[in-house]
Each structure stands twice: as C-alpha cells, then as structure tokens.
C-alpha cells in the first residue's frame, strides 16, 4: 500500500501510461495498460520479478487493492505480451519519463545531469547472439551497453 501511495504522489505509472502507446482495441481488452503497468512495476519493486508469480498474486485481495482494481489481475501471459510489445521507441519514452520525474524532484532544476552507465558482466555459455569477450572479466559476456 505504501508503494501505491508513493506512485499516486509521483504519478509515475500514470506518466508511463501516457508516454507509451497502446495498440490494443479498447473495446476488446480486459486490463487497461495502466493497470498492467502498476501490476508489473509494483511486482518488480516487491521482489516478484518472475511473471509466474503473478498467476498466484492475481487473485490476492491485498494485491488487487494495491493495484486499485477489485477484480482478478492480469495473468502472466498478459503481462508477458505487455513486455514483448516494448520497443526502442517505448524504452526511450519510459527513460524520458524517469529523467523528467527526477528533475521534477528538485525545487530548482539542476543545471547539469551526469548519467554514469556501468556494464554488468552477464557471463554467457555457447554461441549466444551479442556475446563478446571482455578482458576485464576474462570471459565471454553479454554486454548490451
């Protein structure tokens, strides 16, 4: 419930919903995009990173209250479809929302922002696409950055 209140104050899920297009026919959907975003983001924040967790959580009354819906929440396949329709454009829009929210958290906007992106070694085995040898880690890694 505390997470829901923080989201209400910040308007993060609402801003993300407005930034990301929803190509689905509104007459044929059961779960609005903002509800899916809340369910997925709150789940990640609370340690439920596996979509399969939502098959159990979707019927939980506290979970339904936290995500502001009285009926069963979305299933893991529905959340998976939400994630799979994300593309470069939506990733850019979400990043923009996060930066704008960060800047808005200051009384006076900072004159400069320094973004420091560090790579994380995600060791791979076999011939996966986008694998590269990284001499610092001494292994083949997936390094998207």
TASULKA-V106225 format. One record per residue. N is the residue number from 1. OMEGA is omega in whole degrees, -180 to 180 (none if undefined). NEAR is the number of other ideal C-beta (glycine too) atoms within 12 Angstrom. Layout:
N&OMEGA&NEAR / N&OMEGA&NEAR
This chain:
1&178&16 / 2&179&12 / 3&178&27 / 4&-180&25 / 5&177&15 / 6&179&18 / 7&177&27 / 8&-180&17 / 9&-177&15 / 10&-177&21 / 11&-175&21 / 12&-178&30 / 13&178&34 / 14&179&23 / 15&178&24 / 16&179&32 / 17&180&26 / 18&-177&19 / 19&-175&28 / 20&179&29 / 21&178&16 / 22&-175&24 / 23&-176&16 / 24&177&18 / 25&-177&8 / 26&180&11 / 27&-175&6 / 28&-176&9 / 29&176&18 / 30&-176&19 / 31&177&30 / 32&-179&24 / 33&-179&32 / 34&178&29 / 35&177&32 / 36&179&38 / 37&178&36 / 38&-178&38 / 39&-177&42 / 40&-178&36 / 41&178&34 / 42&178&38 / 43&179&33 / 44&-179&19 / 45&-178&21 / 46&174&23 / 47&178&11 / 48&-176&26 / 49&-180&17 / 50&-179&16 / 51&179&27 / 52&177&16 / 53&-176&23 / 54&176&35 / 55&176&23 / 56&-176&17 / 57&-171&29 / 58&180&32 / 59&-178&17 / 60&-176&22 / 61&178&15 / 62&179&16 / 63&179&31 / 64&178&25 / 65&-179&18 / 66&-179&30 / 67&172&38 / 68&176&24 / 69&-177&25 / 70&-179&13 / 71&179&17 / 72&180&22 / 73&-176&38 / 74&177&35 / 75&179&23 / 76&177&25 / 77&179&17 / 78&177&27 / 79&178&36 / 80&178&19 / 81&176&21 / 82&-179&34 / 83&-176&26 / 84&177&12 / 85&175&19 / 86&179&26 / 87&-178&14 / 88&-179&9 / 89&-180&15 / 90&177&24 / 91&178&18 / 92&-179&15 / 93&179&21 / 94&178&27 / 95&179&20 / 96&178&19 / 97&-179&27 / 98&179&22 / 99&180&19 / 100&177&22 / 101&179&23 / 102&-180&18 / 103&-180&17 / 104&-179&18 / 105&178&16 / 106&175&12 / 107&176&7 / 108&-177&8 / 109&178&13 / 110&180&13 / 111&-175&8 / 112&173&7 / 113&177&13 / 114&179&7 / 115&-178&11 / 116&-179&7 / 117&177&10 / 118&176&9 / 119&175&15 / 120&-180&14 / 121&176&21 / 122&-174&19 / 123&180&18 / 124&179&20 / 125&-178&11 / 126&-172&9 / 127&-180&8 / 128&176&14 / 129&178&9 / 130&176&13 / 131&180&19 / 132&175&21 / 133&179&15 / 134&-173&19 / 135&179&11 / 136&-180&13 / 137&177&17 / 138&-177&10 / 139&173&17 / 140&-175&20 / 141&168&23 / 142&-178&22 / 143&-177&23 / 144&178&15 / 145&none&15
